C-alpha cells in the first residue's frame, strides 16, 4: 500500500490493551494518526497514547458513529485493523449456546460489520488496507478451544474470499495470525466452569492451566506491532502472516504434511489427553 505515514489514518478495534494497544502505540511513535476503540473508554481515563473511541463490534450503530467521527475530522480512513476479539474455552458439549453465539459475534461478525462500515470510505478514496487479527489457533482444532479456533478460522477463510472481491477497488485485505503473546487475554476469556464430577473435569481443568501458562510465557506483543507496520508498507500484502514462537508456526506446517491422525496424536500428547 502506498502511504504517507504522517497523514495516514488508522483505526484499531480493541485498542485499549494487549496487542491492540501495542500496535497503536508503535504506529503513533512512527507518525501515524491512530484511533483505538473500547466498549467503555471511560474505564481508561489514564489512557493517553492515542484517542479511544466508543465502539462495540456487536452494535452496528456504535460502529457507524465511531467511523463517522473519524471521517468527519479527517475526510478518510486509510487502515482498519480488526483486532477486537474474545477468548473462549471449555468442552464444546458444556459451553452454553449463548456464549458460543457471543464469541462468534465478537470474533467473526464484529470484524465483518466494522469492515462493511469502512469499505465505502476506502472505495471513495480509491485505496485502503484491512488487517484482520486472527490466530494460529484458527489453523487447527484445539481441544477445549474448539469454538475459539472455529471463529478465527472462519475469519481467515472469509478474508481469503473478500480480498479477491476488493482488489479491483485498490483495497488490500490480509490476515495476521498471532500465537501466544503475554497479554491480559486470559483474564477476559470466557471459561466454561470446570464442573465437579463432569466427565471432562480433570482433562479440561488440566488443559485450562496449561493454556494460561502458555499465555503468561508468550512473546512480547511489540513483535505483532512491528509486523503490522511492515504489512502497511507492503506493496502487495500476502494473504496470511503468522507471528509467534517457532514451534507454534511450525505446527501449521506439520498439520499440512502429516497424516491427520498422526497430527491429532501430537496435539493430544501436547495437552496430555
CORDANOR-V523283 format. One record per residue. N is the residue number from 0. BURIAL is I if it has 9 or more other ideal C-beta (glycine too) atoms within 8 Angstrom, else O. Layout:
# CORDANOR-V523283
n:N burial:BURIAL
n:N burial:BURIAL
This chain:
# CORDANOR-V523283
n:0 burial:I
n:1 burial:O
n:2 burial:I
n:3 burial:O
n:4 burial:O
n:5 burial:O
n:6 burial:O
n:7 burial:I
n:8 burial:I
n:9 burial:I
n:10 burial:I
n:11 burial:I
n:12 burial:I
n:13 burial:I
n:14 burial:I
n:15 burial:I
n:16 burial:O
n:17 burial:I
n:18 burial:I
n:19 burial:I
n:20 burial:I
n:21 burial:I
n:22 burial:I
n:23 burial:I
n:24 burial:I
n:25 burial:I
n:26 burial:I
n:27 burial:I
n:28 burial:O
n:29 burial:O
n:30 burial:O
n:31 burial:I
n:32 burial:O
n:33 burial:I
n:34 burial:I
n:35 burial:I
n:36 burial:I
n:37 burial:I
n:38 burial:O
n:39 burial:O
n:40 burial:I
n:41 burial:O
n:42 burial:O
n:43 burial:I
n:44 burial:O
n:45 burial:O
n:46 burial:O
n:47 burial:O
n:48 burial:O
n:49 burial:I
n:50 burial:O
n:51 burial:I
n:52 burial:I
n:53 burial:I
n:54 burial:I
n:55 burial:O
n:56 burial:I
n:57 burial:O
n:58 burial:O
n:59 burial:O
n:60 burial:O
n:61 burial:I
n:62 burial:I
n:63 burial:I
n:64 burial:I
n:65 burial:I
n:66 burial:I
n:67 burial:O
n:68 burial:I
n:69 burial:I
n:70 burial:I
n:71 burial:O
n:72 burial:O
n:73 burial:O
n:74 burial:O
n:75 burial:O
n:76 burial:I
n:77 burial:I
n:78 burial:I
n:79 burial:I
n:80 burial:I
n:81 burial:I
n:82 burial:I
n:83 burial:I
n:84 burial:I
n:85 burial:I
n:86 burial:I
n:87 burial:I
n:88 burial:I
n:89 burial:I
n:90 burial:I
n:91 burial:O
n:92 burial:O
n:93 burial:I
n:94 burial:I
n:95 burial:O
n:96 burial:O
n:97 burial:O
n:98 burial:I
n:99 burial:I
n:100 burial:O
n:101 burial:I
n:102 burial:I
n:103 burial:I
n:104 burial:I
n:105 burial:I
n:106 burial:I
n:107 burial:I
n:108 burial:I
n:109 burial:I
n:110 burial:I
n:111 burial:I
n:112 burial:I
n:113 burial:I
n:114 burial:I
n:115 burial:O
n:116 burial:I
n:117 burial:I
n:118 burial:I
n:119 burial:O
n:120 burial:I
n:121 burial:I
n:122 burial:I
n:123 burial:O
n:124 burial:I
n:125 burial:O
n:126 burial:I
n:127 burial:I
n:128 burial:I
n:129 burial:I
n:130 burial:I
n:131 burial:I
n:132 burial:I
n:133 burial:I
n:134 burial:I
n:135 burial:I
n:136 burial:I
n:137 burial:I
n:138 burial:I
n:139 burial:I
n:140 burial:O
n:141 burial:I
n:142 burial:I
n:143 burial:I
n:144 burial:I
n:145 burial:I
n:146 burial:I
n:147 burial:I
n:148 burial:I
n:149 burial:I
n:150 burial:I
n:151 burial:I
n:152 burial:I
n:153 burial:I
n:154 burial:I
n:155 burial:I
n:156 burial:O
n:157 burial:I
n:158 burial:I
n:159 burial:I
n:160 burial:O
n:161 burial:I
n:162 burial:I
n:163 burial:O
n:164 burial:O
n:165 burial:I
n:166 burial:I
n:167 burial:O
n:168 burial:I
n:169 burial:O
n:170 burial:I
n:171 burial:I
n:172 burial:I
n:173 burial:I
n:174 burial:I
n:175 burial:I
n:176 burial:I
n:177 burial:I
n:178 burial:I
n:179 burial:I
n:180 burial:I
n:181 burial:I
n:182 burial:I
n:183 burial:O
n:184 burial:I
n:185 burial:I
n:186 burial:O
n:187 burial:O
n:188 burial:I
n:189 burial:I
n:190 burial:O
n:191 burial:I
n:192 burial:O
n:193 burial:I
n:194 burial:O
n:195 burial:O
n:196 burial:O
n:197 burial:I
n:198 burial:O
n:199 burial:I
n:200 burial:I
n:201 burial:O
n:202 burial:I
n:203 burial:I
n:204 burial:I
n:205 burial:I
n:206 burial:I
n:207 burial:I
n:208 burial:O
n:209 burial:I
n:210 burial:I
n:211 burial:I
n:212 burial:O
n:213 burial:I
n:214 burial:I
n:215 burial:O
n:216 burial:O
n:217 burial:I
n:218 burial:I
n:219 burial:O
n:220 burial:I
n:221 burial:O
n:222 burial:I
n:223 burial:I
n:224 burial:I
n:225 burial:I
n:226 burial:I
n:227 burial:I
n:228 burial:I
n:229 burial:O
n:230 burial:I
n:231 burial:I
n:232 burial:O
n:233 burial:I
n:234 burial:O
n:235 burial:O
n:236 burial:I
n:237 burial:O
n:238 burial:O
n:239 burial:O
n:240 burial:I
n:241 burial:I
n:242 burial:I
n:243 burial:I
n:244 burial:I
n:245 burial:O
n:246 burial:O
n:247 burial:I
n:248 burial:I
n:249 burial:O
n:250 burial:I
n:251 burial:I
n:252 burial:O
n:253 burial:I
n:254 burial:I
n:255 burial:O
n:256 burial:O
n:257 burial:I
n:258 burial:O
n:259 burial:O
n:260 burial:O
n:261 burial:O
n:262 burial:I
n:263 burial:O
n:264 burial:O
n:265 burial:I
n:266 burial:I
n:267 burial:I
n:268 burial:O
n:269 burial:O
n:270 burial:I
n:271 burial:O
n:272 burial:O
